[in-house]
Amino acid sequence: MTIKEGLPYPLGATWDGKGTNFAIFSANATKVELCLFDPKSGQETKRIFLPEYTNQVWHVYVPELGPGTHYGYRVYGPYEPEAGHRFNHNKLLLDPYALAHAGEIKWDPACFGYTIGADGDDLTFDERDSAPFVPKCVVVDPDFDWHGEPERQKTPWEHTIIYEAHVKGYTMLHPDVPEKFRGTYAGLGSKEIVKYIKSLGVSTVELLPVHSFVDDALLIDKGLRNYWGYNTIGFFAPDPRYAADKANSLREFKEMVARFHDAGLEVILDVVYNHTAEGNERGPTLSFRGIDNASYYRLQKGQERFYINDTGTGNTLNTKHVRVLQMVTDSLRYWVNETHIDGFRFDLGTILAREENGFDNQSGFLKACCQDPLLSQVKLITEPWDCGPGGYQVGAFPPGWAEWNDKFRDTVRDFWRGEASAADLVPRLCASGDIFNRLGRKPWSSINFVTAHDGFTLNDLVTYNERHNEANGENNQDGSDNNRSWNCGEEGPSNNPDVNDLRERQIRNMMATLLLAQGTPMILAGDEFGRTQEGNNNSYCQDNEISWLNWDLKDKGRGLTRFVQRLTRMRHQYPILRYTRFLSGEADSELEVCDVTWINPNGNPMQDSDWAQKDMRCFGMLLDGRAQPSGIKKRGKEATLLLVFNAHHDVVEFSLPGDSAHGRKGAGSWIREVDSNLPDEAEAFEFQAGDVYQVTGRSFLLFALKEEVAE
């Protein structure tokens, strides 16, 4: 086979219509071989020595080699684990820049660079060939006809409502998706699914990891799978397990994105750049470890045999290295440019901002993203914590980033179960300005959520006091025991109508708090109809009916869906619910307006004595639509709203506020828009200022002010 020297860029396998250029980084390798495989038999057919080495990149050009070619690498170099080097040319390695993978790992001792069970353990050198047991890379043609659509959706942050979903679990049981497409990109992008998601009033679909990942051997041995996918092995390749047409997984993924964009919906990817599937020093050699272990991973100083484990998964990706940082940012740009992704949620994002002395909000990675003309324009969301020292950094990320706000989650859960007061909840209703209101950041910086993939579903949050993870095979010892849940009097499903009524109302209360609070709300898929995981709060390994959404909806589920749709309509209808400035609660003497006033059950502004009551469980949040909407000094012209929260166990008589509370003379009546105790109430009832409303125990209300006299 005739070869040419090729180029050191771009990295990966790049087809130009006449042949393919292969380029792979390794600072410490002594030799690299490109291995070609027959796609049908899986047999190795050719080895090609990469003849050129430029700026730490090995490269070669192979004419007439094109899309559909299966390949991998064998990388030669020192096997010196105590010095951080784990080269083993007997192990076939995945290209870190591969755009597609074929096949799945078949766990065998040959997948490990050392001989399992031998004296010296990972210090030994294993000579078995791993090629028969590992996935292969595939050369692809990235060309795709986007039919003239813009590169990305551009939903403003203040209009964003996120919907977190799993590609496979969302459609596996859906009756309107043809069986051959269930659990696939094609299934998720089908007309019926896209139409339903659009009907919920959300703007953005956030997908759990779709980067190619590995099922852990320990899970396979138990008959389980890595369902969530936080075990990445390829940062450029969509996982083929989610493709109906595995040979064209990239094209199918792009089709799915296009269908969401056609409906005006954004697509955000949950990405895992903090670690890889290769684990600690006793993990397999699948890619990065065998290409250049000392460059790709953070190793312990003076004990380079061992990995720094700030992720809790065995290893930590070394984004301090310029080539690793390049790989991560190249990956991000690839997903934006080539697949039109609209943003990213970074798992354990603190890792990416960790430098020698710990978390640094001016880290190389954060600087790279913030200055990048492409990445700085998409939505960037971080999970602002990790397992390392000083790993909890909520509110510490720089401007331009949004952050998962677990303080919102915890406080909302505590308030509605009677373990938090009004004073505790107030900052969370205001986009947690005590945390995020700095350096010009906006309320959207707070990603508010009550539930996510990790933990109880919303239904289970009001059904179980304790986790029930027996199916995970860890004696119910895994998963958090700090759920802040309340089963409303009985553990598990109940036949007691009073218990069930309370549970359903609590679900509506928390959903209303989430969707009508300031900040950016995120809903867990299925919570809108009350899905359950049977009390499992750590379903990462449950690729079955425990995690899959059950679309056999009863009246309860359909009713809850209608309620959620009403809430999202309210959020879109009333701009004051998605204010672009942090609420201060301070009177503007020039405009004679207070953006938010806190109301006690007597209908008057809260006093210090009210705030001091630890058992203050019922209060109102009056949002004045005349508040200054931007930096320009002028009154707003939006509707004024009153939100009432009652976490007390009994009815509270609440006087609807009058002129003294909202500063209007001759103001009109209050229109009831939402009452969580009357979820199916369609008619908007009108009440006069001063009227006493019987607020049901543990319920939520929304009123809009009807002005009758112009000022």
C-alpha positions in Angstrom: 0.0 0.0 0.0 1.4 3.3 -1.1 1.6 5.9 1.7 2.6 9.5 2.0 3.9 11.6 4.9 0.7 13.3 5.6 0.1 16.3 7.9 0.2 16.7 11.7 -3.2 18.4 11.6 -6.0 18.0 12.0 -5.7 15.3 14.6 -7.7 12.1 14.0 -8.7 10.5 10.7 -9.6 13.0 8.0 -10.9 11.9 4.6 -10.4 14.5 1.9 -12.2 12.7 -0.9 -9.1 11.0 -2.2 -7.6 9.4 0.9 -7.3 9.7 4.6 -4.8 11.6 6.8 -4.1 10.0 10.2 -2.6 12.1 13.0 -2.2 11.1 16.7 -0.5 13.0 19.5 2.0 11.2 21.8 4.8 13.1 23.6 6.6 9.9 24.9 6.0 7.2 22.2 8.9 5.8 20.3 6.8 4.3 17.4 3.2 4.2 16.3 1.4 1.7 14.0 -1.9 2.2 12.2 -3.8 -1.1 12.2 -6.6 -1.7 9.6 -9.4 -4.2 10.1 -11.9 -6.0 7.9 -15.4 -4.6 9.0 -17.1 -8.0 8.6 -14.6 -10.5 10.1 -12.9 -8.1 12.5 -9.5 -9.5 11.4 -6.5 -7.2 11.2 -5.6 -6.8 7.5 -2.7 -4.3 7.5 -0.3 -2.4 9.7 1.2 0.9 8.6 4.1 2.6 10.4 3.4 6.3 10.9 6.6 7.7 9.3 6.5 11.3 10.4 6.7 12.9 13.8 6.0 16.6 14.0 5.5 18.7 17.1 4.7 15.5 19.1 2.2 14.3 16.5 2.7 11.1 14.5 1.1 11.2 11.1 0.6 9.5 7.7 -1.6 9.8 4.6 -3.1 6.8 3.0 -4.4 7.3 -0.5 -7.7 5.7 -1.6 -8.6 4.8 2.0 -12.0 6.3 2.9 -15.2 6.2 4.9 -16.1 2.8 6.4 -12.5 1.9 7.1 -12.1 0.3 10.6 -8.8 1.1 12.3 -6.9 1.4 15.6 -3.4 2.1 16.8 -0.5 0.2 18.4 1.8 2.6 20.3 5.3 1.6 21.3 7.2 3.1 24.2 8.5 2.4 27.7 6.5 0.3 30.1 7.5 2.0 33.3 4.4 2.4 35.5 6.4 3.9 38.4 7.6 6.6 36.0 4.0 7.1 34.7 4.5 5.3 31.3 2.3 2.4 30.4 3.0 1.8 26.7 2.1 -1.7 25.5 2.0 -2.3 21.7 0.1 -5.5 22.2 -3.0 -3.5 23.0 -5.1 -2.0 20.2 -6.0 1.6 21.0 -8.9 3.8 20.1 -8.0 7.1 18.4 -8.9 9.9 20.8 -10.2 11.9 17.8 -12.2 9.1 16.2 -15.6 10.3 14.8 -17.2 6.9 15.1 -16.7 3.6 16.9 -17.8 0.1 15.8 -18.4 -2.8 18.2 -18.4 -3.2 21.9 -15.8 -4.2 24.4 -15.7 -7.8 25.3 -14.1 -8.0 28.7 -11.0 -10.3 28.6 -7.7 -10.2 30.5 -6.1 -9.2 27.3 -7.7 -5.8 27.6 -5.3 -5.0 30.4 -1.8 -3.8 29.9 -0.6 -5.9 32.8 -1.2 -9.6 33.7 -4.1 -9.8 36.1 -3.3 -11.8 39.2 0.5 -12.0 38.5 3.1 -11.1 41.1 3.6 -7.3 40.9 0.1 -6.8 39.5 0.0 -3.7 37.3 3.8 -3.5 37.2 3.8 -6.6 35.0 3.7 -6.5 31.2 1.0 -8.5 29.4 1.8 -9.7 25.8 -1.7 -10.8 24.7 -3.3 -9.1 21.8 -6.4 -7.1 22.8 -7.7 -6.5 19.2 -10.3 -9.2 19.2 -12.0 -7.8 22.3 -12.1 -4.0 21.8 -14.1 -1.6 19.6 -12.6 -0.2 16.5 -12.5 3.3 15.1 -14.2 4.1 11.8 -13.3 6.7 9.2 -16.4 8.7 8.4 -17.6 11.2 5.8 -18.9 14.1 8.0 -20.8 15.7 5.1 -24.5 16.3 6.0 -27.2 18.3 4.3 -28.7 20.6 7.0 -31.2 21.9 4.5 -30.1 25.5 5.0 -30.9 25.6 8.8 -28.8 27.9 10.9 -26.0 26.3 12.8 -27.7 26.6 16.2 -30.8 27.6 17.9 -30.4 30.8 19.8 -33.0 30.8 22.6 -32.2 33.6 25.0 -31.2 32.4 28.4 -34.2 34.1 30.1 -36.6 32.1 27.9 -34.8 28.8 28.5 -36.5 25.9 30.2 -34.4 22.7 30.2 -35.7 19.2 29.9 -33.2 16.5 31.0 -33.6 13.2 29.2 -31.9 9.9 28.3 -31.7 9.0 24.6 -32.5 5.3 25.2 -34.8 5.4 28.2 -37.1 8.0 26.8 -38.5 5.9 23.9 -37.9 2.3 24.9 -41.5 1.9 26.0 -43.1 4.5 23.8 -46.0 2.9 21.9 -45.9 5.5 19.1 -42.3 4.8 18.2 -41.7 1.9 15.9 -40.0 -0.9 17.8 -36.9 -0.8 15.6 -36.4 2.8 16.5 -37.0 2.6 20.2 -34.0 3.6 22.3 -32.3 5.3 19.4 -31.4 8.7 18.1 -33.9 8.2 15.3 -36.6 7.3 17.9 -35.9 10.4 20.0 -36.0 12.6 16.9 -39.3 11.1 15.6 -42.2 13.3 14.9 -44.3 12.1 17.8 -41.6 12.5 20.4 -40.5 16.0 19.2 -44.1 17.1 19.1 -44.8 15.9 22.7 -41.6 17.6 24.1 -42.5 20.8 22.3 -46.0 20.7 23.8 -44.5 20.8 27.3 -43.4 24.4 26.7 -39.7 23.6 27.3 -37.1 25.2 25.1 -34.1 23.0 25.5 -33.5 19.2 25.6 -30.4 18.2 27.7 -29.3 14.7 26.8 -27.4 12.5 29.2 -24.0 11.4 27.8 -24.0 10.3 24.2 -20.2 10.2 23.8 -19.0 6.7 23.2 -18.7 5.0 26.6 -17.8 1.6 28.1 -19.9 -0.8 30.3 -17.9 -1.5 33.4 -16.8 -5.1 33.8 -18.1 -5.3 37.4 -21.6 -4.3 36.1 -21.5 -6.8 33.3 -20.6 -9.6 35.7 -23.8 -8.7 37.7 -26.0 -8.6 34.6 -26.2 -4.8 34.7 -25.1 -2.0 32.3 -23.7 1.5 32.6 -27.0 3.1 31.8 -26.2 6.8 32.4 -23.0 6.7 30.3 -20.7 8.7 32.5 -17.8 6.4 31.5 -16.5 8.0 28.3 -13.9 6.5 26.0 -14.4 8.7 22.9 -15.0 12.4 23.0 -15.9 12.8 19.3 -18.0 9.7 18.6 -21.7 9.4 19.3 -22.2 6.0 20.9 -23.4 3.5 18.3 -25.5 1.6 20.9 -28.1 4.4 20.5 -28.2 4.2 16.7 -30.8 2.3 14.8 -28.3 2.3 11.9 -25.0 1.7 13.7 -22.9 2.0 10.6 -24.2 5.6 10.2 -24.5 6.6 13.9 -23.1 10.1 13.3 -25.6 10.8 10.5 -28.5 9.5 12.6 -27.4 11.7 15.5 -27.3 14.8 13.2 -30.8 13.9 11.9 -32.1 13.9 15.4 -30.6 17.3 16.1 -32.1 18.6 12.9 -35.6 17.4 13.9 -35.4 19.2 17.3 -34.2 22.4 15.6 -37.0 22.2 13.1 -39.4 22.4 16.1 -37.4 25.3 17.6 -35.9 23.2 20.4 -32.3 23.4 21.5 -30.1 20.4 22.2 -27.5 20.4 24.9 -25.1 17.6 25.6 -24.1 16.4 29.1 -20.4 15.8 28.6 -17.8 14.0 30.7 -14.3 15.5 30.2 -13.2 15.0 33.8 -12.2 11.3 33.5 -12.2 8.3 31.1 -13.3 4.7 31.2 -9.8 3.5 31.8 -10.1 3.8 35.6 -7.1 3.6 38.0 -3.8 1.8 37.7 -5.6 -1.5 37.6 -7.9 -0.5 34.8 -7.9 -1.5 31.1 -5.7 -0.1 28.4 -8.1 1.0 25.7 -6.9 4.4 24.4 -5.3 7.3 26.3 -3.4 5.2 28.8 -1.6 3.3 26.0 -1.1 6.4 23.8 0.6 8.6 26.5 -0.4 7.9 30.1 1.8 10.6 31.5 0.3 13.3 29.3 -3.4 12.4 29.4 -3.8 11.8 33.1 -3.0 13.6 36.3 -0.6 11.4 38.3 0.6 11.7 41.9 3.8 13.5 42.2 6.6 11.3 43.2 4.3 8.2 42.8 3.5 8.4 39.1 2.3 4.8 39.2 -0.9 6.1 40.8 -3.6 8.5 39.6 -5.1 11.6 41.2 -8.7 10.6 41.8 -10.6 13.9 42.3 -13.5 12.4 40.3 -14.1 9.3 42.4 -13.8 7.2 39.3 -10.2 6.2 39.4 -8.5 8.8 37.2 -8.6 12.5 36.3 -8.1 13.8 32.8 -5.1 16.2 32.7 -6.5 19.4 31.1 -3.4 21.2 32.3 -1.5 19.6 29.4 -1.8 21.7 26.3 -2.6 18.8 24.0 -5.3 17.4 26.4 -6.8 20.9 26.7 -6.7 21.1 22.9 -8.5 17.7 22.6 -11.3 18.9 24.9 -11.8 22.2 23.2 -11.5 20.6 19.7 -14.2 18.1 20.8 -16.5 20.9 22.0 -16.0 22.8 18.8 -16.6 19.7 16.7 -20.0 19.1 18.3 -21.0 22.7 17.8 -19.7 23.0 14.2 -20.5 19.5 12.8 -23.6 18.5 14.7 -25.0 21.9 15.5 -25.3 21.3 19.3 -26.5 24.4 21.2 -24.5 23.9 24.4 -23.0 21.7 27.0 -23.5 20.6 30.6 -20.1 19.7 32.2 -20.1 16.8 34.6 -18.0 17.5 37.7 -17.1 20.8 36.1 -14.8 21.8 39.0 -12.3 19.3 37.8 -11.8 21.3 34.5 -11.0 24.4 36.5 -8.6 22.7 38.9 -5.0 23.8 38.8 -1.9 23.0 40.9 -3.4 24.8 43.9 -7.0 23.7 43.5 -10.0 25.3 41.9 -9.2 28.4 39.9 -11.9 30.3 38.1 -9.1 31.6 35.8 -7.9 28.1 34.9 -6.7 27.4 31.4 -9.8 25.5 30.5 -12.2 28.3 31.6 -10.1 30.9 29.8 -10.1 28.8 26.6 -13.9 28.5 26.6 -14.6 32.1 27.5 -12.3 33.6 24.9 -13.2 31.1 22.1 -15.4 32.9 19.5 -17.5 29.8 19.0 -17.7 28.2 22.5 -18.4 31.5 24.2 -21.6 31.9 22.2 -23.2 28.6 23.2 -24.8 27.6 26.5 -22.2 26.5 29.0 -23.5 24.8 32.2 -21.3 23.3 34.9 -21.9 20.9 37.7 -19.8 23.0 40.1 -18.5 20.3 42.4 -16.2 17.2 42.5 -14.7 14.8 45.0 -11.4 16.6 45.4 -10.3 19.1 48.1 -12.2 22.4 47.8 -14.4 20.8 45.2 -17.6 22.5 46.0 -17.7 25.8 44.1 -21.3 26.8 43.5 -21.3 30.4 42.4 -17.6 30.6 41.8 -17.5 30.1 38.1 -16.8 33.1 35.9 -19.3 35.3 34.0 -20.8 33.5 31.0 -21.3 30.2 32.8 -24.5 28.8 34.3 -24.3 26.5 37.2 -26.4 23.7 38.7 -27.7 25.1 41.9 -28.1 22.3 44.5 -29.0 24.9 47.1 -32.2 25.5 45.2 -32.9 21.8 45.1 -32.3 21.2 48.8 -34.1 24.3 50.1 -37.2 23.7 47.9 -37.4 20.1 49.1 -36.9 21.1 52.7 -39.5 23.9 52.6 -42.3 21.7 51.2 -41.6 19.0 53.7 -41.7 21.5 56.5 -38.0 21.7 57.3 -37.2 25.2 56.0 -38.8 28.6 56.6 -39.8 31.4 54.4 -36.5 33.2 55.1 -34.6 30.1 53.8 -36.7 29.9 50.6 -36.7 33.6 49.6 -33.1 33.8 48.2 -33.7 30.7 46.1 -36.9 32.2 44.6 -34.8 35.1 43.5 -32.2 33.2 41.4 -29.9 32.9 44.5 -28.6 36.4 44.1 -26.7 35.9 47.3 -24.5 33.5 45.3 -24.6 34.6 41.7 -25.2 38.4 41.8 -21.6 39.5 41.0 -19.4 40.5 38.1 -22.4 41.3 35.9 -23.8 37.8 36.0 -27.5 37.4 35.4 -30.3 35.4 37.1 -30.1 32.7 34.4 -26.7 31.7 35.9 -28.7 29.7 38.5 -29.8 26.4 37.0 -32.7 25.6 39.3 -33.7 22.0 39.7 -35.6 19.8 42.3 -34.7 16.5 40.7 -32.2 15.2 38.1 -31.1 11.9 36.7 -29.0 11.4 39.9 -31.5 10.8 42.8 -35.2 10.3 43.3 -37.7 11.3 40.6 -40.3 13.9 41.8 -42.9 11.2 42.3 -40.5 9.1 44.4 -39.4 12.2 46.4 -43.0 12.3 47.9 -43.4 8.5 48.1 -40.2 7.3 49.8 -38.3 8.3 52.9 -35.5 5.9 52.2 -33.6 4.7 49.1 -34.5 1.3 47.7 -31.6 0.4 45.5 -31.6 -3.4 46.1 -31.6 -4.0 42.3 -28.2 -2.4 42.0 -26.6 -5.4 43.7 -24.8 -3.4 46.4 -26.9 -4.3 49.4 -28.7 -1.0 49.2 -25.5 0.8 50.3 -25.1 2.9 47.2 -26.7 6.2 46.4 -27.3 9.1 48.7 -29.0 8.8 52.1 -29.5 12.5 52.3 -32.6 12.8 50.0 -34.6 15.4 51.9 -37.7 13.4 50.8 -41.0 12.8 52.6 -43.3 9.9 52.0 -46.4 11.8 53.2 -47.1 9.2 55.9 -46.5 5.8 54.2 -43.5 4.3 52.6 -44.0 3.3 48.9 -47.2 3.2 46.9 -50.4 3.7 48.9 -54.1 2.9 48.7 -54.9 5.8 51.1 -56.6 8.5 49.1 -55.6 11.2 51.6 -51.9 10.2 51.3 -52.2 10.1 47.5 -53.9 13.5 47.3 -51.2 15.1 49.4 -48.4 13.5 47.3 -49.9 14.8 44.1 -50.3 18.3 45.6 -46.7 18.2 46.8 -45.5 17.3 43.3 -47.5 20.2 41.9 -46.1 22.5 44.6 -42.5 21.7 43.8 -43.1 21.9 40.1 -44.7 25.3 40.4 -41.9 26.5 42.6 -39.3 25.3 40.1 -41.0 26.7 37.0 -42.1 30.1 38.4 -39.0 31.0 40.4 -36.4 33.4 39.0 -33.4 31.6 37.3 -33.3 28.9 34.7 -35.5 25.9 35.5 -34.6 22.3 34.6 -37.2 19.5 34.6 -36.3 15.8 34.8 -38.0 14.0 31.9 -41.0 12.0 33.1 -41.6 14.1 36.2 -44.3 15.9 34.2 -46.4 12.8 34.5 -45.2 11.3 37.8 -42.8 8.6 36.6 -41.3 6.3 39.3 -38.1 4.4 39.7 -39.6 2.4 42.6 -37.5 4.3 45.1 -34.2 3.7 43.3 -32.1 6.9 43.7 -29.0 5.7 41.9 -30.3 4.1 38.7 -27.0 4.5 36.9 -26.8 0.7 36.2 -30.5 0.0 35.5 -30.9 -0.2 31.7 -34.4 -1.6 32.1 -38.0 -0.7 33.2 -36.7 0.9 36.4 -35.1 3.7 34.4 -37.1 3.7 31.1 -40.1 6.0 31.0 -43.4 4.2 31.2 -45.8 5.9 28.8 -48.9 4.0 30.0 -50.3 7.2 31.6 -53.3 7.1 33.9 -55.6 10.1 34.6 -53.1 11.2 37.3 -50.2 11.4 34.9 -52.2 13.2 32.2 -53.6 15.7 34.7 -50.1 16.4 36.0 -48.9 17.0 32.4 -51.6 19.5 31.8 -50.6 21.3 35.0 -47.0 21.5 34.0 -48.1 22.8 30.6 -50.1 25.5 32.3 -47.0 26.5 34.4 -44.8 26.8 31.4 -47.4 28.9 29.6 -47.4 31.2 32.7 -43.7 31.5 32.5 -43.7 32.4 28.9 -46.7 34.7 29.3 -45.4 36.8 32.2 -41.9 38.3 31.6 -41.7 39.2 35.3 -41.3 35.5 36.1 -38.0 35.5 34.0 -36.7 38.9 35.0 -33.3 39.7 33.5 -32.1 41.5 36.6 -31.7 40.2 40.1 -34.5 41.2 42.4 -33.4 43.4 45.3 -36.6 43.9 47.4 -35.5 47.5 47.8 -37.7 50.4 47.0 -36.7 52.5 44.0 -37.5 56.0 45.3 -37.2 57.6 41.8 -39.7 55.2 40.1 -41.7 54.6 43.3 -41.6 50.9 42.7 -40.3 47.8 44.6 -39.5 44.9 42.3 -40.5 42.3 44.9 -42.4 42.6 48.2 -42.8 39.8 50.6 -46.3 39.5 52.0 -47.5 37.9 55.2 -50.8 36.2 55.6 -52.4 39.4 56.7 -51.8 40.9 53.3 -49.1 43.3 54.5 -45.4 43.5 53.8 -43.3 41.2 55.9 -41.7 42.7 59.0 -38.5 41.7 60.9 -40.7 39.8 63.4 -42.2 37.7 60.6 -38.8 36.8 59.2 -37.6 35.8 62.6 -40.3 33.1 62.9 -38.6 29.8 62.1 -42.1 28.3 61.6 -43.1 30.9 59.1 -44.5 28.5 56.4 -47.0 30.7 54.5 -46.1 33.9 52.7 -46.5 35.7 49.4 -44.1 37.0 46.8 -45.4 40.1 45.0 -43.6 40.8 41.7 -44.3 44.3 40.5 -44.5 44.5 36.7 -43.6 48.2 36.9 -40.1 47.4 38.1 -37.2 48.7 36.0 -36.7 45.9 33.5 -33.1 46.8 32.3 -30.3 49.2 33.0 -32.4 52.1 31.5 -34.1 54.0 34.2 -37.8 53.6 33.3 -40.8 51.8 34.6 -41.7 48.4 33.3 -45.1 47.7 31.7 -45.6 44.1 32.6 -48.3 42.4 34.7 -47.9 42.3 38.5 -48.1 38.8 40.0 -48.6 37.3 43.5 -47.2 33.9 44.3 -48.4 32.3 47.5 -46.5 29.5 49.2 -48.1 27.5 52.1 -46.0 24.7 53.5 -48.1 24.7 56.7 -50.0 21.4 57.2 -53.4 23.2 57.6 -55.5 25.8 55.9 -54.1 29.4 56.2 -56.4 32.4 55.8 -54.5 34.7 53.4 -55.6 38.3 52.8 -54.9 39.4 49.2 -52.8 42.5 49.4 -54.2 45.9 48.5 -52.8 49.4 47.7 -50.5 49.6 50.7 -48.6 46.5 49.6 -48.1 47.2 45.9 -48.1 51.0 45.9 -51.0 51.6 43.5 -54.0 53.8 44.0 -57.3 52.4 42.8 -55.7 49.1 41.7 -58.0 46.4 40.6 -58.7 42.8 41.5 -56.6 39.6 41.6 -57.1 36.9 39.0 -56.4 33.4 40.2 -54.2 31.7 37.6 -53.0 28.6 39.5 -54.1 26.8 42.7 -52.2 23.5 43.2 -55.2 22.2 45.2 -57.4 22.7 42.1 -55.1 21.5 39.4 -57.8 21.1 36.7 -59.6 24.4 37.4 -59.9 26.0 34.0 -61.9 29.1 34.8 -59.9 32.1 36.1 -61.7 33.4 39.2 -61.5 37.1 40.3 -60.9 38.2 43.9 -60.8 41.7 45.4 -57.9 43.2 47.3 -58.5 42.4 51.0 -60.5 39.2 50.3 -59.4 36.3 52.5 -58.4 33.3 50.5 -58.5 29.9 52.2 -55.1 28.6 51.2 -55.2 24.8 51.5 -52.5 23.2 53.6 -49.3 22.6 51.6 -50.4 24.3 48.4 -49.2 27.0 45.9 -51.1 29.8 44.3 -50.5 32.3 41.5 -52.5 35.5 41.0 -52.3 38.2 38.4 -53.3 41.8 39.2 -56.1 43.2 37.0 -55.7 46.9 36.9 -58.9 48.8 36.5 -57.7 52.4 37.0 -54.8 53.7 34.9 -52.2 55.7 36.8 
